[in-house]
Amino acid sequence: MGIHVQTVSEQVYSLLRNRLVSGTLSPHDAIRQEAIAAELGVSKIPVREALIRLQNEGLVVLEANRGFFVSPLSLEEAEDAYGLRLTMEPQAAAMAAVRATPEDRLAVTAALNGLQHAAESDRGDVGRCNRLFHLSLIQPVRKPVTINFIERLHLISERNVCEHLVAAGSEDRAHQEHQIMYDAWMSGKGDEVARLVYDHIHATFEELKDHY
């Protein structure tokens, strides 16, 4: 397998995406390209390339004669993202549980351990680790389009959760559900995994609506 070396633009993209999704950059904040370029020691070109990618993903907006801004959060957007996740993610996770190899199971275990570690010692990283755990449950379907689409939905979900739920300490229920989902997934119980993942996503969205 070849080694993938990130371009400067990809590195800037990854850094900005993490800041946007985690809430480090808040909705409606202006994004100053010059300041970011100076902070990272790069030219404005890779910064703008990264921002265009983020605009295509709906994480930033470009306003004429004003520049880039962090996209606002809305209940309508959350409803759309969670509705699509409920349609796609449970079945993908169920199929993955049946198809999983020993290497896949090791990856899921590592992802859950990473999430638990973040919950105990680095709460600012809980959102990212939660996303990685959920995505590890669907990786064995070996369907890149499905995986990439669900990942984009997770970015929208994560922004909302970081803004409204993590600060309120609402992740305790989620962590308990993650363990139950993990146990069923590791046992290859596809139907049970589908039900648990559906219920988990639905419960999180219902809690999110209360905070809106």
Rosetta constraint file for C-alpha pairs under 8 A:
AtomPair CA 6 CA 10 HARMONIC 5.68 0.50
AtomPair CA 6 CA 11 HARMONIC 6.19 0.50
AtomPair CA 7 CA 11 HARMONIC 6.31 0.50
AtomPair CA 8 CA 12 HARMONIC 6.19 0.50
AtomPair CA 8 CA 46 HARMONIC 6.37 0.50
AtomPair CA 9 CA 13 HARMONIC 6.01 0.50
AtomPair CA 9 CA 46 HARMONIC 4.35 0.50
AtomPair CA 9 CA 47 HARMONIC 6.57 0.50
AtomPair CA 9 CA 49 HARMONIC 6.37 0.50
AtomPair CA 9 CA 50 HARMONIC 5.78 0.50
AtomPair CA 10 CA 14 HARMONIC 6.09 0.50
AtomPair CA 10 CA 50 HARMONIC 6.91 0.50
AtomPair CA 11 CA 15 HARMONIC 6.23 0.50
AtomPair CA 12 CA 16 HARMONIC 6.11 0.50
AtomPair CA 12 CA 46 HARMONIC 6.95 0.50
AtomPair CA 12 CA 47 HARMONIC 6.30 0.50
AtomPair CA 12 CA 50 HARMONIC 6.24 0.50
AtomPair CA 13 CA 17 HARMONIC 5.91 0.50
AtomPair CA 13 CA 47 HARMONIC 7.52 0.50
AtomPair CA 13 CA 50 HARMONIC 4.52 0.50
AtomPair CA 13 CA 51 HARMONIC 7.12 0.50
AtomPair CA 13 CA 53 HARMONIC 7.58 0.50
AtomPair CA 13 CA 54 HARMONIC 7.45 0.50
AtomPair CA 14 CA 18 HARMONIC 6.19 0.50
AtomPair CA 15 CA 19 HARMONIC 6.41 0.50
AtomPair CA 16 CA 20 HARMONIC 6.11 0.50
AtomPair CA 16 CA 50 HARMONIC 7.89 0.50
AtomPair CA 17 CA 21 HARMONIC 6.02 0.50
AtomPair CA 17 CA 54 HARMONIC 7.14 0.50
AtomPair CA 17 CA 59 HARMONIC 7.89 0.50
AtomPair CA 18 CA 22 HARMONIC 5.87 0.50
AtomPair CA 18 CA 128 HARMONIC 7.93 0.50
AtomPair CA 19 CA 23 HARMONIC 6.12 0.50
AtomPair CA 19 CA 24 HARMONIC 4.88 0.50
AtomPair CA 19 CA 25 HARMONIC 5.67 0.50
AtomPair CA 20 CA 24 HARMONIC 6.19 0.50
AtomPair CA 20 CA 25 HARMONIC 5.13 0.50
AtomPair CA 20 CA 26 HARMONIC 7.12 0.50
AtomPair CA 20 CA 59 HARMONIC 7.06 0.50
AtomPair CA 20 CA 70 HARMONIC 7.31 0.50
AtomPair CA 20 CA 159 HARMONIC 7.37 0.50
AtomPair CA 21 CA 155 HARMONIC 6.22 0.50
AtomPair CA 21 CA 156 HARMONIC 7.49 0.50
AtomPair CA 21 CA 158 HARMONIC 6.16 0.50
AtomPair CA 21 CA 159 HARMONIC 4.64 0.50
AtomPair CA 21 CA 162 HARMONIC 7.69 0.50
AtomPair CA 22 CA 124 HARMONIC 7.59 0.50
AtomPair CA 22 CA 125 HARMONIC 7.88 0.50
AtomPair CA 22 CA 127 HARMONIC 6.70 0.50
AtomPair CA 22 CA 128 HARMONIC 7.45 0.50
AtomPair CA 22 CA 158 HARMONIC 7.23 0.50
AtomPair CA 22 CA 159 HARMONIC 6.12 0.50
AtomPair CA 22 CA 162 HARMONIC 5.97 0.50
AtomPair CA 23 CA 27 HARMONIC 8.00 0.50
AtomPair CA 23 CA 159 HARMONIC 6.48 0.50
AtomPair CA 23 CA 162 HARMONIC 6.34 0.50
AtomPair CA 23 CA 163 HARMONIC 6.37 0.50
AtomPair CA 25 CA 29 HARMONIC 6.59 0.50
AtomPair CA 25 CA 70 HARMONIC 7.08 0.50
AtomPair CA 26 CA 70 HARMONIC 6.61 0.50
AtomPair CA 27 CA 69 HARMONIC 7.82 0.50
AtomPair CA 27 CA 70 HARMONIC 4.98 0.50
AtomPair CA 27 CA 71 HARMONIC 5.56 0.50
AtomPair CA 27 CA 72 HARMONIC 4.68 0.50
AtomPair CA 27 CA 73 HARMONIC 6.55 0.50
AtomPair CA 28 CA 69 HARMONIC 5.63 0.50
AtomPair CA 28 CA 70 HARMONIC 4.86 0.50
AtomPair CA 28 CA 71 HARMONIC 6.00 0.50
AtomPair CA 28 CA 72 HARMONIC 5.76 0.50
AtomPair CA 29 CA 69 HARMONIC 5.52 0.50
AtomPair CA 29 CA 70 HARMONIC 5.30 0.50
AtomPair CA 30 CA 67 HARMONIC 7.58 0.50
AtomPair CA 30 CA 68 HARMONIC 6.19 0.50
AtomPair CA 30 CA 69 HARMONIC 4.44 0.50
AtomPair CA 30 CA 70 HARMONIC 6.52 0.50
AtomPair CA 31 CA 67 HARMONIC 7.48 0.50
AtomPair CA 31 CA 68 HARMONIC 5.49 0.50
AtomPair CA 31 CA 69 HARMONIC 5.45 0.50
AtomPair CA 31 CA 70 HARMONIC 7.08 0.50
AtomPair CA 32 CA 36 HARMONIC 6.33 0.50
AtomPair CA 32 CA 68 HARMONIC 7.63 0.50
AtomPair CA 33 CA 37 HARMONIC 6.05 0.50
AtomPair CA 33 CA 44 HARMONIC 6.34 0.50
AtomPair CA 33 CA 47 HARMONIC 6.43 0.50
AtomPair CA 33 CA 48 HARMONIC 7.13 0.50
AtomPair CA 34 CA 38 HARMONIC 6.14 0.50
AtomPair CA 34 CA 44 HARMONIC 6.48 0.50
AtomPair CA 35 CA 39 HARMONIC 6.05 0.50
AtomPair CA 36 CA 40 HARMONIC 6.13 0.50
AtomPair CA 36 CA 47 HARMONIC 7.35 0.50
AtomPair CA 37 CA 41 HARMONIC 5.74 0.50
AtomPair CA 37 CA 42 HARMONIC 4.99 0.50
AtomPair CA 37 CA 43 HARMONIC 5.57 0.50
AtomPair CA 37 CA 44 HARMONIC 5.56 0.50
AtomPair CA 37 CA 47 HARMONIC 6.52 0.50
AtomPair CA 38 CA 42 HARMONIC 6.55 0.50
AtomPair CA 38 CA 43 HARMONIC 7.74 0.50
AtomPair CA 42 CA 46 HARMONIC 7.43 0.50
AtomPair CA 42 CA 47 HARMONIC 7.94 0.50
AtomPair CA 43 CA 47 HARMONIC 7.23 0.50
AtomPair CA 44 CA 48 HARMONIC 6.10 0.50
AtomPair CA 45 CA 49 HARMONIC 6.22 0.50
AtomPair CA 46 CA 50 HARMONIC 6.05 0.50
AtomPair CA 47 CA 51 HARMONIC 6.21 0.50
AtomPair CA 48 CA 52 HARMONIC 6.17 0.50
AtomPair CA 49 CA 53 HARMONIC 6.50 0.50
AtomPair CA 50 CA 54 HARMONIC 6.28 0.50
AtomPair CA 51 CA 55 HARMONIC 5.99 0.50
AtomPair CA 51 CA 60 HARMONIC 7.22 0.50
AtomPair CA 51 CA 68 HARMONIC 7.67 0.50
AtomPair CA 52 CA 56 HARMONIC 6.30 0.50
AtomPair CA 53 CA 57 HARMONIC 6.47 0.50
AtomPair CA 54 CA 58 HARMONIC 6.32 0.50
AtomPair CA 54 CA 59 HARMONIC 5.38 0.50
AtomPair CA 54 CA 60 HARMONIC 5.86 0.50
AtomPair CA 55 CA 59 HARMONIC 5.70 0.50
AtomPair CA 55 CA 60 HARMONIC 4.72 0.50
AtomPair CA 55 CA 61 HARMONIC 5.62 0.50
AtomPair CA 55 CA 62 HARMONIC 7.33 0.50
AtomPair CA 57 CA 152 HARMONIC 7.34 0.50
AtomPair CA 58 CA 71 HARMONIC 6.95 0.50
AtomPair CA 59 CA 70 HARMONIC 6.41 0.50
AtomPair CA 59 CA 71 HARMONIC 5.38 0.50
AtomPair CA 59 CA 156 HARMONIC 7.97 0.50
AtomPair CA 60 CA 68 HARMONIC 6.48 0.50
AtomPair CA 60 CA 69 HARMONIC 5.55 0.50
AtomPair CA 60 CA 70 HARMONIC 4.53 0.50
AtomPair CA 60 CA 71 HARMONIC 4.62 0.50
AtomPair CA 61 CA 68 HARMONIC 5.56 0.50
AtomPair CA 61 CA 69 HARMONIC 5.37 0.50
AtomPair CA 61 CA 70 HARMONIC 6.36 0.50
AtomPair CA 61 CA 71 HARMONIC 5.65 0.50
AtomPair CA 62 CA 66 HARMONIC 7.66 0.50
AtomPair CA 62 CA 67 HARMONIC 5.49 0.50
AtomPair CA 62 CA 68 HARMONIC 4.43 0.50
AtomPair CA 62 CA 69 HARMONIC 6.40 0.50
AtomPair CA 63 CA 67 HARMONIC 5.39 0.50
AtomPair CA 63 CA 68 HARMONIC 6.26 0.50
AtomPair CA 63 CA 69 HARMONIC 7.50 0.50
AtomPair CA 73 CA 77 HARMONIC 7.17 0.50
AtomPair CA 73 CA 78 HARMONIC 7.96 0.50
AtomPair CA 73 CA 159 HARMONIC 7.96 0.50
AtomPair CA 73 CA 160 HARMONIC 7.00 0.50
AtomPair CA 74 CA 78 HARMONIC 6.44 0.50
AtomPair CA 75 CA 79 HARMONIC 6.04 0.50
AtomPair CA 75 CA 209 HARMONIC 7.21 0.50
AtomPair CA 75 CA 212 HARMONIC 6.88 0.50
AtomPair CA 76 CA 80 HARMONIC 6.29 0.50
AtomPair CA 77 CA 81 HARMONIC 6.23 0.50
AtomPair CA 77 CA 156 HARMONIC 7.93 0.50
AtomPair CA 78 CA 82 HARMONIC 5.96 0.50
AtomPair CA 78 CA 156 HARMONIC 7.04 0.50
AtomPair CA 78 CA 157 HARMONIC 6.52 0.50
AtomPair CA 78 CA 160 HARMONIC 7.19 0.50
AtomPair CA 78 CA 205 HARMONIC 7.99 0.50
AtomPair CA 79 CA 83 HARMONIC 5.79 0.50
AtomPair CA 79 CA 205 HARMONIC 7.84 0.50
AtomPair CA 80 CA 84 HARMONIC 6.28 0.50
AtomPair CA 81 CA 85 HARMONIC 6.21 0.50
AtomPair CA 81 CA 153 HARMONIC 5.41 0.50
AtomPair CA 81 CA 154 HARMONIC 7.83 0.50
AtomPair CA 81 CA 156 HARMONIC 6.72 0.50
AtomPair CA 81 CA 157 HARMONIC 6.71 0.50
AtomPair CA 82 CA 86 HARMONIC 6.10 0.50
AtomPair CA 82 CA 153 HARMONIC 7.52 0.50
AtomPair CA 82 CA 157 HARMONIC 7.05 0.50
AtomPair CA 82 CA 201 HARMONIC 7.23 0.50
AtomPair CA 82 CA 202 HARMONIC 7.70 0.50
AtomPair CA 82 CA 205 HARMONIC 6.78 0.50
AtomPair CA 83 CA 87 HARMONIC 6.43 0.50
AtomPair CA 84 CA 88 HARMONIC 6.24 0.50
AtomPair CA 84 CA 153 HARMONIC 7.70 0.50
AtomPair CA 85 CA 89 HARMONIC 5.20 0.50
AtomPair CA 85 CA 90 HARMONIC 7.82 0.50
AtomPair CA 85 CA 150 HARMONIC 6.73 0.50
AtomPair CA 85 CA 153 HARMONIC 6.84 0.50
AtomPair CA 85 CA 201 HARMONIC 7.67 0.50
AtomPair CA 86 CA 90 HARMONIC 6.53 0.50
AtomPair CA 86 CA 198 HARMONIC 5.90 0.50
AtomPair CA 86 CA 201 HARMONIC 6.78 0.50
AtomPair CA 86 CA 202 HARMONIC 7.32 0.50
AtomPair CA 87 CA 91 HARMONIC 7.87 0.50
AtomPair CA 88 CA 92 HARMONIC 6.29 0.50
AtomPair CA 88 CA 150 HARMONIC 7.57 0.50
AtomPair CA 89 CA 93 HARMONIC 6.04 0.50
AtomPair CA 89 CA 138 HARMONIC 7.54 0.50
AtomPair CA 89 CA 150 HARMONIC 7.02 0.50
AtomPair CA 89 CA 197 HARMONIC 7.48 0.50
AtomPair CA 89 CA 198 HARMONIC 7.72 0.50
AtomPair CA 90 CA 94 HARMONIC 6.14 0.50
AtomPair CA 90 CA 193 HARMONIC 7.08 0.50
AtomPair CA 90 CA 194 HARMONIC 4.32 0.50
AtomPair CA 90 CA 195 HARMONIC 6.97 0.50
AtomPair CA 90 CA 196 HARMONIC 7.88 0.50
AtomPair CA 90 CA 197 HARMONIC 5.25 0.50
AtomPair CA 90 CA 198 HARMONIC 5.49 0.50
AtomPair CA 91 CA 95 HARMONIC 6.10 0.50
AtomPair CA 91 CA 194 HARMONIC 5.57 0.50
AtomPair CA 92 CA 96 HARMONIC 6.08 0.50
AtomPair CA 92 CA 138 HARMONIC 5.59 0.50
AtomPair CA 92 CA 141 HARMONIC 6.58 0.50
AtomPair CA 93 CA 97 HARMONIC 6.10 0.50
AtomPair CA 93 CA 137 HARMONIC 5.39 0.50
AtomPair CA 93 CA 138 HARMONIC 4.65 0.50
AtomPair CA 93 CA 141 HARMONIC 7.80 0.50
AtomPair CA 93 CA 185 HARMONIC 7.94 0.50
AtomPair CA 93 CA 190 HARMONIC 7.66 0.50
AtomPair CA 93 CA 193 HARMONIC 6.78 0.50
AtomPair CA 93 CA 194 HARMONIC 6.57 0.50
AtomPair CA 93 CA 197 HARMONIC 7.66 0.50
AtomPair CA 94 CA 98 HARMONIC 6.65 0.50
AtomPair CA 94 CA 185 HARMONIC 7.50 0.50
AtomPair CA 94 CA 188 HARMONIC 7.99 0.50
AtomPair CA 94 CA 189 HARMONIC 7.39 0.50
AtomPair CA 94 CA 190 HARMONIC 4.14 0.50
AtomPair CA 94 CA 191 HARMONIC 6.32 0.50
AtomPair CA 94 CA 192 HARMONIC 7.77 0.50
AtomPair CA 94 CA 193 HARMONIC 5.33 0.50
AtomPair CA 94 CA 194 HARMONIC 5.15 0.50
AtomPair CA 95 CA 99 HARMONIC 6.34 0.50
AtomPair CA 95 CA 138 HARMONIC 7.87 0.50
AtomPair CA 95 CA 140 HARMONIC 7.98 0.50
AtomPair CA 95 CA 141 HARMONIC 6.29 0.50
AtomPair CA 95 CA 190 HARMONIC 6.29 0.50
AtomPair CA 96 CA 100 HARMONIC 5.65 0.50
AtomPair CA 96 CA 137 HARMONIC 6.64 0.50
AtomPair CA 96 CA 138 HARMONIC 5.40 0.50
AtomPair CA 96 CA 139 HARMONIC 6.79 0.50
AtomPair CA 96 CA 140 HARMONIC 4.69 0.50
AtomPair CA 96 CA 141 HARMONIC 4.78 0.50
AtomPair CA 97 CA 137 HARMONIC 7.25 0.50
AtomPair CA 97 CA 138 HARMONIC 7.91 0.50
AtomPair CA 97 CA 140 HARMONIC 7.49 0.50
AtomPair CA 97 CA 185 HARMONIC 5.11 0.50
AtomPair CA 97 CA 186 HARMONIC 6.80 0.50
AtomPair CA 97 CA 187 HARMONIC 7.72 0.50
AtomPair CA 97 CA 188 HARMONIC 4.81 0.50
AtomPair CA 97 CA 189 HARMONIC 6.86 0.50
AtomPair CA 97 CA 190 HARMONIC 5.91 0.50
AtomPair CA 97 CA 193 HARMONIC 7.65 0.50
AtomPair CA 98 CA 188 HARMONIC 4.94 0.50
AtomPair CA 98 CA 189 HARMONIC 7.09 0.50
AtomPair CA 98 CA 190 HARMONIC 6.06 0.50
AtomPair CA 99 CA 140 HARMONIC 6.27 0.50
AtomPair CA 99 CA 141 HARMONIC 6.96 0.50
AtomPair CA 100 CA 104 HARMONIC 5.51 0.50
AtomPair CA 100 CA 105 HARMONIC 6.58 0.50
AtomPair CA 100 CA 140 HARMONIC 5.48 0.50
AtomPair CA 100 CA 188 HARMONIC 7.91 0.50
AtomPair CA 101 CA 105 HARMONIC 6.41 0.50
AtomPair CA 101 CA 140 HARMONIC 7.76 0.50
AtomPair CA 102 CA 106 HARMONIC 6.32 0.50
AtomPair CA 103 CA 107 HARMONIC 6.32 0.50
AtomPair CA 104 CA 108 HARMONIC 6.33 0.50
AtomPair CA 104 CA 136 HARMONIC 7.88 0.50
AtomPair CA 104 CA 139 HARMONIC 7.85 0.50
AtomPair CA 104 CA 140 HARMONIC 6.65 0.50
AtomPair CA 105 CA 109 HARMONIC 6.19 0.50
AtomPair CA 105 CA 186 HARMONIC 6.60 0.50
AtomPair CA 106 CA 110 HARMONIC 6.17 0.50
AtomPair CA 107 CA 111 HARMONIC 6.16 0.50
AtomPair CA 107 CA 136 HARMONIC 6.78 0.50
AtomPair CA 108 CA 112 HARMONIC 6.22 0.50
AtomPair CA 108 CA 133 HARMONIC 6.59 0.50
AtomPair CA 108 CA 136 HARMONIC 5.42 0.50
AtomPair CA 108 CA 137 HARMONIC 6.45 0.50
AtomPair CA 108 CA 182 HARMONIC 7.93 0.50
AtomPair CA 109 CA 113 HARMONIC 6.16 0.50
AtomPair CA 110 CA 114 HARMONIC 6.09 0.50
AtomPair CA 111 CA 115 HARMONIC 6.26 0.50
AtomPair CA 111 CA 129 HARMONIC 7.11 0.50
AtomPair CA 111 CA 132 HARMONIC 6.37 0.50
AtomPair CA 111 CA 133 HARMONIC 4.86 0.50
AtomPair CA 111 CA 136 HARMONIC 6.95 0.50
AtomPair CA 112 CA 116 HARMONIC 6.20 0.50
AtomPair CA 112 CA 133 HARMONIC 5.78 0.50
AtomPair CA 112 CA 178 HARMONIC 7.88 0.50
AtomPair CA 112 CA 182 HARMONIC 7.97 0.50
AtomPair CA 113 CA 117 HARMONIC 6.08 0.50
AtomPair CA 114 CA 118 HARMONIC 6.19 0.50
AtomPair CA 114 CA 129 HARMONIC 6.39 0.50
AtomPair CA 115 CA 119 HARMONIC 6.24 0.50
AtomPair CA 115 CA 126 HARMONIC 6.26 0.50
AtomPair CA 115 CA 129 HARMONIC 4.89 0.50
AtomPair CA 115 CA 130 HARMONIC 5.97 0.50
AtomPair CA 115 CA 133 HARMONIC 7.11 0.50
AtomPair CA 116 CA 120 HARMONIC 6.35 0.50
AtomPair CA 116 CA 175 HARMONIC 7.77 0.50
AtomPair CA 117 CA 121 HARMONIC 6.03 0.50
AtomPair CA 117 CA 122 HARMONIC 7.28 0.50
AtomPair CA 118 CA 122 HARMONIC 4.47 0.50
AtomPair CA 118 CA 123 HARMONIC 5.49 0.50
AtomPair CA 118 CA 124 HARMONIC 7.64 0.50
AtomPair CA 118 CA 125 HARMONIC 5.80 0.50
AtomPair CA 118 CA 126 HARMONIC 5.38 0.50
AtomPair CA 118 CA 129 HARMONIC 7.19 0.50
AtomPair CA 119 CA 123 HARMONIC 5.16 0.50
AtomPair CA 119 CA 125 HARMONIC 7.91 0.50
AtomPair CA 119 CA 126 HARMONIC 5.89 0.50
AtomPair CA 122 CA 126 HARMONIC 7.08 0.50
AtomPair CA 125 CA 129 HARMONIC 6.25 0.50
AtomPair CA 126 CA 130 HARMONIC 5.89 0.50
AtomPair CA 127 CA 131 HARMONIC 6.33 0.50
AtomPair CA 127 CA 158 HARMONIC 5.99 0.50
AtomPair CA 127 CA 161 HARMONIC 7.53 0.50
AtomPair CA 127 CA 162 HARMONIC 6.44 0.50
AtomPair CA 128 CA 132 HARMONIC 6.31 0.50
AtomPair CA 128 CA 158 HARMONIC 7.64 0.50
AtomPair CA 129 CA 133 HARMONIC 6.14 0.50
AtomPair CA 130 CA 134 HARMONIC 6.32 0.50
AtomPair CA 131 CA 135 HARMONIC 6.12 0.50
AtomPair CA 131 CA 151 HARMONIC 7.90 0.50
AtomPair CA 131 CA 154 HARMONIC 6.43 0.50
AtomPair CA 131 CA 155 HARMONIC 7.90 0.50
AtomPair CA 131 CA 158 HARMONIC 7.36 0.50
AtomPair CA 132 CA 136 HARMONIC 6.02 0.50
AtomPair CA 133 CA 137 HARMONIC 6.63 0.50
AtomPair CA 134 CA 138 HARMONIC 7.10 0.50
AtomPair CA 135 CA 139 HARMONIC 6.23 0.50
AtomPair CA 135 CA 147 HARMONIC 7.48 0.50
AtomPair CA 135 CA 150 HARMONIC 7.95 0.50
AtomPair CA 135 CA 151 HARMONIC 6.96 0.50
AtomPair CA 136 CA 140 HARMONIC 7.89 0.50
AtomPair CA 137 CA 185 HARMONIC 7.68 0.50
AtomPair CA 138 CA 147 HARMONIC 6.99 0.50
AtomPair CA 139 CA 143 HARMONIC 7.82 0.50
AtomPair CA 139 CA 147 HARMONIC 6.80 0.50
AtomPair CA 143 CA 147 HARMONIC 6.18 0.50
AtomPair CA 144 CA 148 HARMONIC 5.94 0.50
AtomPair CA 145 CA 149 HARMONIC 6.07 0.50
AtomPair CA 146 CA 150 HARMONIC 6.18 0.50
AtomPair CA 147 CA 151 HARMONIC 6.10 0.50
AtomPair CA 148 CA 152 HARMONIC 6.38 0.50
AtomPair CA 149 CA 153 HARMONIC 6.47 0.50
AtomPair CA 150 CA 154 HARMONIC 6.21 0.50
AtomPair CA 151 CA 155 HARMONIC 6.44 0.50
AtomPair CA 152 CA 156 HARMONIC 6.77 0.50
AtomPair CA 153 CA 157 HARMONIC 6.26 0.50
AtomPair CA 154 CA 158 HARMONIC 5.79 0.50
AtomPair CA 155 CA 159 HARMONIC 6.29 0.50
AtomPair CA 156 CA 160 HARMONIC 6.60 0.50
AtomPair CA 157 CA 161 HARMONIC 6.20 0.50
AtomPair CA 158 CA 162 HARMONIC 5.93 0.50
AtomPair CA 159 CA 163 HARMONIC 6.16 0.50
AtomPair CA 160 CA 164 HARMONIC 6.00 0.50
AtomPair CA 160 CA 165 HARMONIC 7.70 0.50
AtomPair CA 160 CA 208 HARMONIC 7.67 0.50
AtomPair CA 161 CA 165 HARMONIC 4.92 0.50
AtomPair CA 161 CA 166 HARMONIC 6.15 0.50
AtomPair CA 161 CA 208 HARMONIC 7.10 0.50
AtomPair CA 162 CA 166 HARMONIC 5.17 0.50
AtomPair CA 162 CA 167 HARMONIC 6.95 0.50
AtomPair CA 163 CA 167 HARMONIC 7.06 0.50
AtomPair CA 164 CA 168 HARMONIC 6.96 0.50
AtomPair CA 164 CA 208 HARMONIC 6.78 0.50
AtomPair CA 164 CA 211 HARMONIC 6.19 0.50
AtomPair CA 164 CA 212 HARMONIC 7.61 0.50
AtomPair CA 165 CA 169 HARMONIC 6.46 0.50
AtomPair CA 165 CA 170 HARMONIC 5.35 0.50
AtomPair CA 165 CA 171 HARMONIC 7.17 0.50
AtomPair CA 165 CA 207 HARMONIC 7.94 0.50
AtomPair CA 165 CA 208 HARMONIC 6.75 0.50
AtomPair CA 165 CA 211 HARMONIC 7.50 0.50
AtomPair CA 166 CA 170 HARMONIC 5.80 0.50
AtomPair CA 166 CA 171 HARMONIC 6.19 0.50
AtomPair CA 170 CA 174 HARMONIC 7.65 0.50
AtomPair CA 171 CA 175 HARMONIC 6.24 0.50
AtomPair CA 172 CA 176 HARMONIC 6.58 0.50
AtomPair CA 173 CA 177 HARMONIC 6.36 0.50
AtomPair CA 174 CA 178 HARMONIC 6.10 0.50
AtomPair CA 174 CA 200 HARMONIC 7.28 0.50
AtomPair CA 174 CA 204 HARMONIC 7.67 0.50
AtomPair CA 175 CA 179 HARMONIC 6.52 0.50
AtomPair CA 176 CA 180 HARMONIC 6.69 0.50
AtomPair CA 177 CA 181 HARMONIC 6.11 0.50
AtomPair CA 177 CA 196 HARMONIC 7.90 0.50
AtomPair CA 177 CA 200 HARMONIC 6.76 0.50
AtomPair CA 178 CA 182 HARMONIC 5.98 0.50
AtomPair CA 179 CA 183 HARMONIC 6.25 0.50
AtomPair CA 180 CA 184 HARMONIC 6.43 0.50
AtomPair CA 180 CA 196 HARMONIC 7.90 0.50
AtomPair CA 181 CA 185 HARMONIC 6.04 0.50
AtomPair CA 181 CA 193 HARMONIC 6.19 0.50
AtomPair CA 181 CA 196 HARMONIC 6.05 0.50
AtomPair CA 181 CA 197 HARMONIC 6.83 0.50
AtomPair CA 182 CA 186 HARMONIC 6.00 0.50
AtomPair CA 183 CA 187 HARMONIC 6.36 0.50
AtomPair CA 184 CA 188 HARMONIC 6.44 0.50
AtomPair CA 184 CA 189 HARMONIC 5.52 0.50
AtomPair CA 184 CA 190 HARMONIC 7.84 0.50
AtomPair CA 184 CA 192 HARMONIC 6.61 0.50
AtomPair CA 184 CA 193 HARMONIC 5.86 0.50
AtomPair CA 185 CA 189 HARMONIC 6.01 0.50
AtomPair CA 185 CA 190 HARMONIC 7.06 0.50
AtomPair CA 185 CA 193 HARMONIC 5.87 0.50
AtomPair CA 189 CA 193 HARMONIC 6.07 0.50
AtomPair CA 190 CA 194 HARMONIC 6.24 0.50
AtomPair CA 191 CA 195 HARMONIC 6.43 0.50
AtomPair CA 192 CA 196 HARMONIC 6.13 0.50
AtomPair CA 193 CA 197 HARMONIC 5.97 0.50
AtomPair CA 194 CA 198 HARMONIC 6.08 0.50
AtomPair CA 195 CA 199 HARMONIC 6.13 0.50
AtomPair CA 196 CA 200 HARMONIC 6.02 0.50
AtomPair CA 197 CA 201 HARMONIC 6.17 0.50
AtomPair CA 198 CA 202 HARMONIC 6.06 0.50
AtomPair CA 199 CA 203 HARMONIC 5.96 0.50
AtomPair CA 200 CA 204 HARMONIC 6.24 0.50
AtomPair CA 201 CA 205 HARMONIC 6.29 0.50
AtomPair CA 202 CA 206 HARMONIC 6.21 0.50
AtomPair CA 203 CA 207 HARMONIC 6.22 0.50
AtomPair CA 204 CA 208 HARMONIC 6.11 0.50
AtomPair CA 205 CA 209 HARMONIC 6.16 0.50
AtomPair CA 206 CA 210 HARMONIC 6.56 0.50
AtomPair CA 207 CA 211 HARMONIC 6.71 0.50
AtomPair CA 208 CA 212 HARMONIC 6.43 0.50
